[in-house]
Amino acid sequence: MRRLLVLSAISLLAFTTGAASAELKIFASRAIWTVLQEVGPTFERTTGHKLNVTTGLSPAFAKRINAGEPFDLMFAPPASSMRT
């Protein structure tokens, strides 16, 4: 189920970008990173989109996002320091 959810999310993002091929920057918790290791190569091969996955903890992602670092998708539990 988790694989299907992750694959669906990145597929939706990739196909709504309108680009022939793109690099998708993804922040992912360790659990999702392991799933992306399994489904990522097939996704890249079939879509032409490259996945640039950074694994880490939510507070670190929150810092990067709040500092203005661009990203396309984040799979991680909420961090208490994230601003909305």
PDB file of N, CA, C and O in Angstrom:
ATOM      1  N   MET A   1       0.825  -1.193   0.000  1.00  0.00           N
ATOM      2  CA  MET A   1       0.000   0.000   0.000  1.00  0.00           C
ATOM      3  C   MET A   1       0.872   1.261   0.000  1.00  0.00           C
ATOM      4  O   MET A   1       0.594   2.211  -0.732  1.00  0.00           O
ATOM      5  N   ARG A   2       1.932   1.266   0.826  1.00  0.00           N
ATOM      6  CA  ARG A   2       2.805   2.437   0.904  1.00  0.00           C
ATOM      7  C   ARG A   2       3.480   2.685  -0.439  1.00  0.00           C
ATOM      8  O   ARG A   2       3.617   3.834  -0.859  1.00  0.00           O
ATOM      9  N   ARG A   3       3.904   1.619  -1.118  1.00  0.00           N
ATOM     10  CA  ARG A   3       4.542   1.771  -2.426  1.00  0.00           C
ATOM     11  C   ARG A   3       3.593   2.417  -3.419  1.00  0.00           C
ATOM     12  O   ARG A   3       3.984   3.311  -4.170  1.00  0.00           O
ATOM     13  N   LEU A   4       2.356   1.970  -3.424  1.00  0.00           N
ATOM     14  CA  LEU A   4       1.358   2.512  -4.343  1.00  0.00           C
ATOM     15  C   LEU A   4       1.107   3.992  -4.063  1.00  0.00           C
ATOM     16  O   LEU A   4       1.003   4.787  -4.998  1.00  0.00           O
ATOM     17  N   LEU A   5       1.009   4.365  -2.809  1.00  0.00           N
ATOM     18  CA  LEU A   5       0.782   5.762  -2.436  1.00  0.00           C
ATOM     19  C   LEU A   5       1.949   6.637  -2.880  1.00  0.00           C
ATOM     20  O   LEU A   5       1.734   7.704  -3.456  1.00  0.00           O
ATOM     21  N   VAL A   6       3.164   6.209  -2.624  1.00  0.00           N
ATOM     22  CA  VAL A   6       4.346   6.982  -3.006  1.00  0.00           C
ATOM     23  C   VAL A   6       4.426   7.095  -4.521  1.00  0.00           C
ATOM     24  O   VAL A   6       4.636   8.185  -5.053  1.00  0.00           O
ATOM     25  N   LEU A   7       4.262   5.998  -5.206  1.00  0.00           N
ATOM     26  CA  LEU A   7       4.331   6.003  -6.656  1.00  0.00           C
ATOM     27  C   LEU A   7       3.240   6.889  -7.250  1.00  0.00           C
ATOM     28  O   LEU A   7       3.490   7.615  -8.212  1.00  0.00           O
ATOM     29  N   SER A   8       2.049   6.838  -6.694  1.00  0.00           N
ATOM     30  CA  SER A   8       0.950   7.688  -7.173  1.00  0.00           C
ATOM     31  C   SER A   8       1.265   9.166  -6.989  1.00  0.00           C
ATOM     32  O   SER A   8       1.008   9.975  -7.881  1.00  0.00           O
ATOM     33  N   ALA A   9       1.818   9.517  -5.842  1.00  0.00           N
ATOM     34  CA  ALA A   9       2.134  10.925  -5.564  1.00  0.00           C
ATOM     35  C   ALA A   9       3.199  11.456  -6.513  1.00  0.00           C
ATOM     36  O   ALA A   9       3.038  12.545  -7.064  1.00  0.00           O
ATOM     37  N   ILE A  10       4.278  10.716  -6.716  1.00  0.00           N
ATOM     38  CA  ILE A  10       5.320  11.226  -7.604  1.00  0.00           C
ATOM     39  C   ILE A  10       4.861  11.203  -9.058  1.00  0.00           C
ATOM     40  O   ILE A  10       5.268  12.060  -9.843  1.00  0.00           O
ATOM     41  N   SER A  11       4.031  10.248  -9.425  1.00  0.00           N
ATOM     42  CA  SER A  11       3.501  10.211 -10.788  1.00  0.00           C
ATOM     43  C   SER A  11       2.612  11.414 -11.056  1.00  0.00           C
ATOM     44  O   SER A  11       2.714  12.049 -12.105  1.00  0.00           O
ATOM     45  N   LEU A  12       1.750  11.721 -10.115  1.00  0.00           N
ATOM     46  CA  LEU A  12       0.861  12.874 -10.263  1.00  0.00           C
ATOM     47  C   LEU A  12       1.676  14.154 -10.408  1.00  0.00           C
ATOM     48  O   LEU A  12       1.389  14.981 -11.273  1.00  0.00           O
ATOM     49  N   LEU A  13       2.676  14.316  -9.574  1.00  0.00           N
ATOM     50  CA  LEU A  13       3.536  15.504  -9.651  1.00  0.00           C
ATOM     51  C   LEU A  13       4.252  15.555 -10.997  1.00  0.00           C
ATOM     52  O   LEU A  13       4.281  16.602 -11.645  1.00  0.00           O
ATOM     53  N   ALA A  14       4.818  14.454 -11.412  1.00  0.00           N
ATOM     54  CA  ALA A  14       5.587  14.422 -12.657  1.00  0.00           C
ATOM     55  C   ALA A  14       4.713  14.745 -13.864  1.00  0.00           C
ATOM     56  O   ALA A  14       5.130  15.485 -14.755  1.00  0.00           O
ATOM     57  N   PHE A  15       3.527  14.204 -13.896  1.00  0.00           N
ATOM     58  CA  PHE A  15       2.675  14.403 -15.063  1.00  0.00           C
ATOM     59  C   PHE A  15       1.977  15.755 -15.067  1.00  0.00           C
ATOM     60  O   PHE A  15       1.469  16.173 -16.107  1.00  0.00           O
ATOM     61  N   THR A  16       1.936  16.440 -13.951  1.00  0.00           N
ATOM     62  CA  THR A  16       1.334  17.772 -13.931  1.00  0.00           C
ATOM     63  C   THR A  16       2.358  18.870 -14.166  1.00  0.00           C
ATOM     64  O   THR A  16       1.981  20.034 -14.298  1.00  0.00           O
ATOM     65  N   THR A  17       3.656  18.532 -14.221  1.00  0.00           N
ATOM     66  CA  THR A  17       4.681  19.539 -14.486  1.00  0.00           C
ATOM     67  C   THR A  17       4.648  20.004 -15.930  1.00  0.00           C
ATOM     68  O   THR A  17       5.060  21.124 -16.234  1.00  0.00           O
ATOM     69  N   GLY A  18       4.165  19.157 -16.815  1.00  0.00           N
ATOM     70  CA  GLY A  18       4.104  19.521 -18.227  1.00  0.00           C
ATOM     71  C   GLY A  18       5.439  19.392 -18.951  1.00  0.00           C
ATOM     72  O   GLY A  18       5.501  19.602 -20.162  1.00  0.00           O
ATOM     73  N   ALA A  19       6.476  19.062 -18.257  1.00  0.00           N
ATOM     74  CA  ALA A  19       7.794  18.938 -18.883  1.00  0.00           C
ATOM     75  C   ALA A  19       7.952  17.547 -19.489  1.00  0.00           C
ATOM     76  O   ALA A  19       7.390  16.569 -18.997  1.00  0.00           O
ATOM     77  N   ALA A  20       8.732  17.482 -20.572  1.00  0.00           N
ATOM     78  CA  ALA A  20       8.993  16.184 -21.186  1.00  0.00           C
ATOM     79  C   ALA A  20       9.763  15.300 -20.212  1.00  0.00           C
ATOM     80  O   ALA A  20       9.473  14.111 -20.081  1.00  0.00           O
ATOM     81  N   SER A  21      10.725  15.872 -19.545  1.00  0.00           N
ATOM     82  CA  SER A  21      11.420  15.172 -18.474  1.00  0.00           C
ATOM     83  C   SER A  21      11.917  16.231 -17.509  1.00  0.00           C
ATOM     84  O   SER A  21      12.265  17.344 -17.904  1.00  0.00           O
ATOM     85  N   ALA A  22      11.943  15.872 -16.267  1.00  0.00           N
ATOM     86  CA  ALA A  22      12.338  16.829 -15.236  1.00  0.00           C
ATOM     87  C   ALA A  22      13.031  16.100 -14.109  1.00  0.00           C
ATOM     88  O   ALA A  22      12.908  14.885 -13.957  1.00  0.00           O
ATOM     89  N   GLU A  23      13.761  16.867 -13.325  1.00  0.00           N
ATOM     90  CA  GLU A  23      14.332  16.317 -12.102  1.00  0.00           C
ATOM     91  C   GLU A  23      13.419  16.738 -10.965  1.00  0.00           C
ATOM     92  O   GLU A  23      13.172  17.927 -10.765  1.00  0.00           O
ATOM     93  N   LEU A  24      12.921  15.766 -10.227  1.00  0.00           N
ATOM     94  CA  LEU A  24      12.015  16.037  -9.120  1.00  0.00           C
ATOM     95  C   LEU A  24      12.793  15.957  -7.815  1.00  0.00           C
ATOM     96  O   LEU A  24      13.350  14.911  -7.478  1.00  0.00           O
ATOM     97  N   LYS A  25      12.830  17.058  -7.088  1.00  0.00           N
ATOM     98  CA  LYS A  25      13.544  17.101  -5.813  1.00  0.00           C
ATOM     99  C   LYS A  25      12.576  16.701  -4.705  1.00  0.00           C
ATOM    100  O   LYS A  25      11.560  17.358  -4.480  1.00  0.00           O
ATOM    101  N   ILE A  26      12.913  15.609  -4.016  1.00  0.00           N
ATOM    102  CA  ILE A  26      12.036  15.043  -2.996  1.00  0.00           C
ATOM    103  C   ILE A  26      12.761  14.966  -1.665  1.00  0.00           C
ATOM    104  O   ILE A  26      13.878  14.455  -1.588  1.00  0.00           O
ATOM    105  N   PHE A  27      12.120  15.478  -0.609  1.00  0.00           N
ATOM    106  CA  PHE A  27      12.579  15.282   0.765  1.00  0.00           C
ATOM    107  C   PHE A  27      11.781  14.110   1.308  1.00  0.00           C
ATOM    108  O   PHE A  27      10.554  14.108   1.206  1.00  0.00           O
ATOM    109  N   ALA A  28      12.440  13.114   1.883  1.00  0.00           N
ATOM    110  CA  ALA A  28      11.724  11.919   2.333  1.00  0.00           C
ATOM    111  C   ALA A  28      12.283  11.396   3.649  1.00  0.00           C
ATOM    112  O   ALA A  28      13.491  11.390   3.884  1.00  0.00           O
ATOM    113  N   SER A  29      11.361  10.959   4.496  1.00  0.00           N
ATOM    114  CA  SER A  29      11.776  10.281   5.727  1.00  0.00           C
ATOM    115  C   SER A  29      12.407   8.945   5.340  1.00  0.00           C
ATOM    116  O   SER A  29      12.267   8.487   4.206  1.00  0.00           O
ATOM    117  N   ARG A  30      13.084   8.342   6.269  1.00  0.00           N
ATOM    118  CA  ARG A  30      13.793   7.080   6.006  1.00  0.00           C
ATOM    119  C   ARG A  30      12.843   5.985   5.491  1.00  0.00           C
ATOM    120  O   ARG A  30      13.192   5.247   4.569  1.00  0.00           O
ATOM    121  N   ALA A  31      11.660   5.882   6.076  1.00  0.00           N
ATOM    122  CA  ALA A  31      10.707   4.843   5.662  1.00  0.00           C
ATOM    123  C   ALA A  31      10.299   5.011   4.201  1.00  0.00           C
ATOM    124  O   ALA A  31      10.217   4.029   3.463  1.00  0.00           O
ATOM    125  N   ILE A  32      10.047   6.233   3.784  1.00  0.00           N
ATOM    126  CA  ILE A  32       9.653   6.482   2.399  1.00  0.00           C
ATOM    127  C   ILE A  32      10.856   6.340   1.474  1.00  0.00           C
ATOM    128  O   ILE A  32      10.717   5.879   0.341  1.00  0.00           O
ATOM    129  N   TRP A  33      12.026   6.729   1.945  1.00  0.00           N
ATOM    130  CA  TRP A  33      13.241   6.590   1.151  1.00  0.00           C
ATOM    131  C   TRP A  33      13.448   5.136   0.748  1.00  0.00           C
ATOM    132  O   TRP A  33      13.827   4.855  -0.389  1.00  0.00           O
ATOM    133  N   THR A  34      13.203   4.211   1.669  1.00  0.00           N
ATOM    134  CA  THR A  34      13.376   2.791   1.338  1.00  0.00           C
ATOM    135  C   THR A  34      12.394   2.362   0.253  1.00  0.00           C
ATOM    136  O   THR A  34      12.737   1.550  -0.606  1.00  0.00           O
ATOM    137  N   VAL A  35      11.185   2.896   0.283  1.00  0.00           N
ATOM    138  CA  VAL A  35      10.210   2.590  -0.763  1.00  0.00           C
ATOM    139  C   VAL A  35      10.674   3.179  -2.093  1.00  0.00           C
ATOM    140  O   VAL A  35      10.586   2.521  -3.130  1.00  0.00           O
ATOM    141  N   LEU A  36      11.170   4.419  -2.065  1.00  0.00           N
ATOM    142  CA  LEU A  36      11.636   5.051  -3.295  1.00  0.00           C
ATOM    143  C   LEU A  36      12.825   4.310  -3.903  1.00  0.00           C
ATOM    144  O   LEU A  36      13.004   4.321  -5.121  1.00  0.00           O
ATOM    145  N   GLN A  37      13.631   3.671  -3.072  1.00  0.00           N
ATOM    146  CA  GLN A  37      14.741   2.866  -3.581  1.00  0.00           C
ATOM    147  C   GLN A  37      14.222   1.699  -4.413  1.00  0.00           C
ATOM    148  O   GLN A  37      14.882   1.260  -5.355  1.00  0.00           O
ATOM    149  N   GLU A  38      13.046   1.202  -4.064  1.00  0.00           N
ATOM    150  CA  GLU A  38      12.451   0.075  -4.792  1.00  0.00           C
ATOM    151  C   GLU A  38      11.727   0.531  -6.057  1.00  0.00           C
ATOM    152  O   GLU A  38      11.932  -0.051  -7.122  1.00  0.00           O
ATOM    153  N   VAL A  39      10.890   1.554  -5.959  1.00  0.00           N
ATOM    154  CA  VAL A  39      10.058   1.960  -7.095  1.00  0.00           C
ATOM    155  C   VAL A  39      10.692   3.044  -7.950  1.00  0.00           C
ATOM    156  O   VAL A  39      10.284   3.247  -9.093  1.00  0.00           O
ATOM    157  N   GLY A  40      11.690   3.747  -7.407  1.00  0.00           N
ATOM    158  CA  GLY A  40      12.298   4.862  -8.120  1.00  0.00           C
ATOM    159  C   GLY A  40      12.898   4.517  -9.466  1.00  0.00           C
ATOM    160  O   GLY A  40      12.605   5.197 -10.450  1.00  0.00           O
ATOM    161  N   PRO A  41      13.736   3.474  -9.552  1.00  0.00           N
ATOM    162  CA  PRO A  41      14.337   3.143 -10.844  1.00  0.00           C
ATOM    163  C   PRO A  41      13.310   2.839 -11.938  1.00  0.00           C
ATOM    164  O   PRO A  41      13.490   3.251 -13.084  1.00  0.00           O
ATOM    165  N   THR A  42      12.254   2.133 -11.599  1.00  0.00           N
ATOM    166  CA  THR A  42      11.207   1.835 -12.580  1.00  0.00           C
ATOM    167  C   THR A  42      10.500   3.118 -12.997  1.00  0.00           C
ATOM    168  O   THR A  42      10.228   3.327 -14.180  1.00  0.00           O
ATOM    169  N   PHE A  43      10.203   3.973 -12.030  1.00  0.00           N
ATOM    170  CA  PHE A  43       9.557   5.258 -12.321  1.00  0.00           C
ATOM    171  C   PHE A  43      10.432   6.082 -13.265  1.00  0.00           C
ATOM    172  O   PHE A  43       9.939   6.619 -14.257  1.00  0.00           O
ATOM    173  N   GLU A  44      11.729   6.184 -12.959  1.00  0.00           N
ATOM    174  CA  GLU A  44      12.636   6.968 -13.800  1.00  0.00           C
ATOM    175  C   GLU A  44      12.717   6.394 -15.210  1.00  0.00           C
ATOM    176  O   GLU A  44      12.693   7.141 -16.188  1.00  0.00           O
ATOM    177  N   ARG A  45      12.812   5.099 -15.316  1.00  0.00           N
ATOM    178  CA  ARG A  45      12.934   4.446 -16.616  1.00  0.00           C
ATOM    179  C   ARG A  45      11.668   4.631 -17.462  1.00  0.00           C
ATOM    180  O   ARG A  45      11.762   4.864 -18.667  1.00  0.00           O
ATOM    181  N   THR A  46      10.508   4.530 -16.854  1.00  0.00           N
ATOM    182  CA  THR A  46       9.263   4.599 -17.626  1.00  0.00           C
ATOM    183  C   THR A  46       8.798   6.023 -17.914  1.00  0.00           C
ATOM    184  O   THR A  46       8.094   6.246 -18.899  1.00  0.00           O
ATOM    185  N   THR A  47       9.173   6.990 -17.081  1.00  0.00           N
ATOM    186  CA  THR A  47       8.695   8.365 -17.287  1.00  0.00           C
ATOM    187  C   THR A  47       9.745   9.302 -17.863  1.00  0.00           C
ATOM    188  O   THR A  47       9.400  10.318 -18.466  1.00  0.00           O
ATOM    189  N   GLY A  48      11.031   8.971 -17.686  1.00  0.00           N
ATOM    190  CA  GLY A  48      12.084   9.881 -18.097  1.00  0.00           C
ATOM    191  C   GLY A  48      12.391  10.947 -17.064  1.00  0.00           C
ATOM    192  O   GLY A  48      13.312  11.744 -17.247  1.00  0.00           O
ATOM    193  N   HIS A  49      11.631  10.970 -15.982  1.00  0.00           N
ATOM    194  CA  HIS A  49      11.866  11.917 -14.896  1.00  0.00           C
ATOM    195  C   HIS A  49      12.909  11.348 -13.941  1.00  0.00           C
ATOM    196  O   HIS A  49      12.902  10.153 -13.647  1.00  0.00           O
ATOM    197  N   LYS A  50      13.800  12.201 -13.461  1.00  0.00           N
ATOM    198  CA  LYS A  50      14.829  11.778 -12.504  1.00  0.00           C
ATOM    199  C   LYS A  50      14.391  12.172 -11.112  1.00  0.00           C
ATOM    200  O   LYS A  50      13.889  13.275 -10.900  1.00  0.00           O
ATOM    201  N   LEU A  51      14.582  11.265 -10.157  1.00  0.00           N
ATOM    202  CA  LEU A  51      14.271  11.550  -8.760  1.00  0.00           C
ATOM    203  C   LEU A  51      15.553  11.924  -8.024  1.00  0.00           C
ATOM    204  O   LEU A  51      16.528  11.173  -8.027  1.00  0.00           O
ATOM    205  N   ASN A  52      15.536  13.080  -7.404  1.00  0.00           N
ATOM    206  CA  ASN A  52      16.642  13.553  -6.579  1.00  0.00           C
ATOM    207  C   ASN A  52      16.130  13.506  -5.142  1.00  0.00           C
ATOM    208  O   ASN A  52      15.491  14.450  -4.677  1.00  0.00           O
ATOM    209  N   VAL A  53      16.410  12.411  -4.442  1.00  0.00           N
ATOM    210  CA  VAL A  53      15.825  12.162  -3.121  1.00  0.00           C
ATOM    211  C   VAL A  53      16.837  12.461  -2.023  1.00  0.00           C
ATOM    212  O   VAL A  53      17.961  11.959  -2.032  1.00  0.00           O
ATOM    213  N   THR A  54      16.407  13.288  -1.082  1.00  0.00           N
ATOM    214  CA  THR A  54      17.191  13.585   0.110  1.00  0.00           C
ATOM    215  C   THR A  54      16.458  12.989   1.292  1.00  0.00           C
ATOM    216  O   THR A  54      15.280  13.277   1.502  1.00  0.00           O
ATOM    217  N   THR A  55      17.139  12.161   2.068  1.00  0.00           N
ATOM    218  CA  THR A  55      16.514  11.566   3.241  1.00  0.00           C
ATOM    219  C   THR A  55      16.969  12.312   4.491  1.00  0.00           C
ATOM    220  O   THR A  55      18.095  12.804   4.567  1.00  0.00           O
ATOM    221  N   GLY A  56      16.079  12.381   5.457  1.00  0.00           N
ATOM    222  CA  GLY A  56      16.412  13.085   6.686  1.00  0.00           C
ATOM    223  C   GLY A  56      15.229  13.135   7.634  1.00  0.00           C
ATOM    224  O   GLY A  56      14.262  12.385   7.501  1.00  0.00           O
ATOM    225  N   LEU A  57      15.335  14.036   8.590  1.00  0.00           N
ATOM    226  CA  LEU A  57      14.291  14.204   9.604  1.00  0.00           C
ATOM    227  C   LEU A  57      13.497  15.477   9.339  1.00  0.00           C
ATOM    228  O   LEU A  57      14.014  16.433   8.760  1.00  0.00           O
ATOM    229  N   SER A  58      12.260  15.482   9.760  1.00  0.00           N
ATOM    230  CA  SER A  58      11.370  16.611   9.517  1.00  0.00           C
ATOM    231  C   SER A  58      11.924  17.955   9.981  1.00  0.00           C
ATOM    232  O   SER A  58      11.815  18.933   9.242  1.00  0.00           O
ATOM    233  N   PRO A  59      12.516  18.046  11.181  1.00  0.00           N
ATOM    234  CA  PRO A  59      13.047  19.356  11.592  1.00  0.00           C
ATOM    235  C   PRO A  59      14.129  19.895  10.642  1.00  0.00           C
ATOM    236  O   PRO A  59      14.202  21.100  10.403  1.00  0.00           O
ATOM    237  N   ALA A  60      14.953  19.012  10.111  1.00  0.00           N
ATOM    238  CA  ALA A  60      15.981  19.441   9.151  1.00  0.00           C
ATOM    239  C   ALA A  60      15.333  19.917   7.855  1.00  0.00           C
ATOM    240  O   ALA A  60      15.756  20.916   7.274  1.00  0.00           O
ATOM    241  N   PHE A  61      14.312  19.203   7.408  1.00  0.00           N
ATOM    242  CA  PHE A  61      13.588  19.632   6.211  1.00  0.00           C
ATOM    243  C   PHE A  61      12.923  20.980   6.449  1.00  0.00           C
ATOM    244  O   PHE A  61      12.950  21.849   5.578  1.00  0.00           O
ATOM    245  N   ALA A  62      12.325  21.159   7.628  1.00  0.00           N
ATOM    246  CA  ALA A  62      11.653  22.416   7.951  1.00  0.00           C
ATOM    247  C   ALA A  62      12.633  23.582   7.868  1.00  0.00           C
ATOM    248  O   ALA A  62      12.295  24.645   7.346  1.00  0.00           O
ATOM    249  N   LYS A  63      13.833  23.387   8.376  1.00  0.00           N
ATOM    250  CA  LYS A  63      14.862  24.433   8.315  1.00  0.00           C
ATOM    251  C   LYS A  63      15.187  24.797   6.871  1.00  0.00           C
ATOM    252  O   LYS A  63      15.278  25.974   6.522  1.00  0.00           O
ATOM    253  N   ARG A  64      15.358  23.797   6.056  1.00  0.00           N
ATOM    254  CA  ARG A  64      15.710  24.027   4.652  1.00  0.00           C
ATOM    255  C   ARG A  64      14.577  24.723   3.907  1.00  0.00           C
ATOM    256  O   ARG A  64      14.810  25.634   3.112  1.00  0.00           O
ATOM    257  N   ILE A  65      13.354  24.286   4.169  1.00  0.00           N
ATOM    258  CA  ILE A  65      12.193  24.879   3.512  1.00  0.00           C
ATOM    259  C   ILE A  65      12.013  26.326   3.962  1.00  0.00           C
ATOM    260  O   ILE A  65      11.786  27.213   3.138  1.00  0.00           O
ATOM    261  N   ASN A  66      12.115  26.563   5.267  1.00  0.00           N
ATOM    262  CA  ASN A  66      11.961  27.923   5.793  1.00  0.00           C
ATOM    263  C   ASN A  66      13.072  28.854   5.317  1.00  0.00           C
ATOM    264  O   ASN A  66      12.892  30.071   5.277  1.00  0.00           O
ATOM    265  N   ALA A  67      14.220  28.280   4.957  1.00  0.00           N
ATOM    266  CA  ALA A  67      15.328  29.075   4.414  1.00  0.00           C
ATOM    267  C   ALA A  67      15.138  29.353   2.918  1.00  0.00           C
ATOM    268  O   ALA A  67      15.928  30.076   2.311  1.00  0.00           O
ATOM    269  N   GLY A  68      14.094  28.781   2.334  1.00  0.00           N
ATOM    270  CA  GLY A  68      13.782  29.053   0.935  1.00  0.00           C
ATOM    271  C   GLY A  68      14.304  28.041  -0.065  1.00  0.00           C
ATOM    272  O   GLY A  68      14.254  28.288  -1.270  1.00  0.00           O
ATOM    273  N   GLU A  69      14.802  26.909   0.404  1.00  0.00           N
ATOM    274  CA  GLU A  69      15.313  25.893  -0.526  1.00  0.00           C
ATOM    275  C   GLU A  69      14.154  25.310  -1.330  1.00  0.00           C
ATOM    276  O   GLU A  69      13.155  24.878  -0.756  1.00  0.00           O
ATOM    277  N   PRO A  70      14.283  25.295  -2.644  1.00  0.00           N
ATOM    278  CA  PRO A  70      13.194  24.749  -3.467  1.00  0.00           C
ATOM    279  C   PRO A  70      13.137  23.219  -3.392  1.00  0.00           C
ATOM    280  O   PRO A  70      14.161  22.554  -3.239  1.00  0.00           O
ATOM    281  N   PHE A  71      11.941  22.685  -3.502  1.00  0.00           N
ATOM    282  CA  PHE A  71      11.724  21.237  -3.546  1.00  0.00           C
ATOM    283  C   PHE A  71      10.392  20.999  -4.235  1.00  0.00           C
ATOM    284  O   PHE A  71       9.584  21.917  -4.375  1.00  0.00           O
ATOM    285  N   ASP A  72      10.169  19.774  -4.661  1.00  0.00           N
ATOM    286  CA  ASP A  72       8.928  19.446  -5.348  1.00  0.00           C
ATOM    287  C   ASP A  72       7.945  18.685  -4.475  1.00  0.00           C
ATOM    288  O   ASP A  72       6.736  18.892  -4.579  1.00  0.00           O
ATOM    289  N   LEU A  73       8.445  17.815  -3.622  1.00  0.00           N
ATOM    290  CA  LEU A  73       7.574  16.959  -2.841  1.00  0.00           C
ATOM    291  C   LEU A  73       8.260  16.564  -1.552  1.00  0.00           C
ATOM    292  O   LEU A  73       9.471  16.341  -1.532  1.00  0.00           O
ATOM    293  N   MET A  74       7.495  16.476  -0.474  1.00  0.00           N
ATOM    294  CA  MET A  74       8.059  16.040   0.797  1.00  0.00           C
ATOM    295  C   MET A  74       7.182  14.934   1.373  1.00  0.00           C
ATOM    296  O   MET A  74       5.962  15.069   1.463  1.00  0.00           O
ATOM    297  N   PHE A  75       7.830  13.840   1.761  1.00  0.00           N
ATOM    298  CA  PHE A  75       7.173  12.725   2.444  1.00  0.00           C
ATOM    299  C   PHE A  75       7.802  12.622   3.821  1.00  0.00           C
ATOM    300  O   PHE A  75       8.854  12.000   3.965  1.00  0.00           O
ATOM    301  N   ALA A  76       7.191  13.211   4.834  1.00  0.00           N
ATOM    302  CA  ALA A  76       7.741  13.164   6.191  1.00  0.00           C
ATOM    303  C   ALA A  76       6.651  13.592   7.161  1.00  0.00           C
ATOM    304  O   ALA A  76       5.739  14.329   6.788  1.00  0.00           O
ATOM    305  N   PRO A  77       6.742  13.132   8.406  1.00  0.00           N
ATOM    306  CA  PRO A  77       5.789  13.598   9.407  1.00  0.00           C
ATOM    307  C   PRO A  77       6.000  15.092   9.658  1.00  0.00           C
ATOM    308  O   PRO A  77       7.093  15.607   9.421  1.00  0.00           O
ATOM    309  N   PRO A  78       4.975  15.788  10.129  1.00  0.00           N
ATOM    310  CA  PRO A  78       5.112  17.226  10.385  1.00  0.00           C
ATOM    311  C   PRO A  78       6.195  17.519  11.436  1.00  0.00           C
ATOM    312  O   PRO A  78       6.386  16.766  12.390  1.00  0.00           O
ATOM    313  N   ALA A  79       6.878  18.616  11.227  1.00  0.00           N
ATOM    314  CA  ALA A  79       7.860  19.093  12.200  1.00  0.00           C
ATOM    315  C   ALA A  79       7.233  20.252  12.961  1.00  0.00           C
ATOM    316  O   ALA A  79       6.580  21.110  12.368  1.00  0.00           O
ATOM    317  N   SER A  80       7.425  20.276  14.239  1.00  0.00           N
ATOM    318  CA  SER A  80       6.796  21.329  15.050  1.00  0.00           C
ATOM    319  C   SER A  80       7.329  22.708  14.702  1.00  0.00           C
ATOM    320  O   SER A  80       6.662  23.707  14.969  1.00  0.00           O
ATOM    321  N   SER A  81       8.520  22.786  14.108  1.00  0.00           N
ATOM    322  CA  SER A  81       9.095  24.086  13.791  1.00  0.00           C
ATOM    323  C   SER A  81       8.716  24.599  12.402  1.00  0.00           C
ATOM    324  O   SER A  81       9.134  25.690  12.015  1.00  0.00           O
ATOM    325  N   MET A  82       7.920  23.818  11.637  1.00  0.00           N
ATOM    326  CA  MET A  82       7.513  24.276  10.310  1.00  0.00           C
ATOM    327  C   MET A  82       6.466  25.376  10.438  1.00  0.00           C
ATOM    328  O   MET A  82       5.525  25.273  11.225  1.00  0.00           O
ATOM    329  N   ARG A  83       6.647  26.413   9.660  1.00  0.00           N
ATOM    330  CA  ARG A  83       5.660  27.499   9.611  1.00  0.00           C
ATOM    331  C   ARG A  83       4.720  27.264   8.462  1.00  0.00           C
ATOM    332  O   ARG A  83       5.111  26.712   7.434  1.00  0.00           O
ATOM    333  N   THR A  84       3.477  27.680   8.626  1.00  0.00           N
ATOM    334  CA  THR A  84       2.507  27.551   7.515  1.00  0.00           C
ATOM    335  C   THR A  84       2.313  28.862   6.828  1.00  0.00           C
ATOM    336  O   THR A  84       1.540  28.951   5.875  1.00  0.00           O
TER     337      THR A  84
END
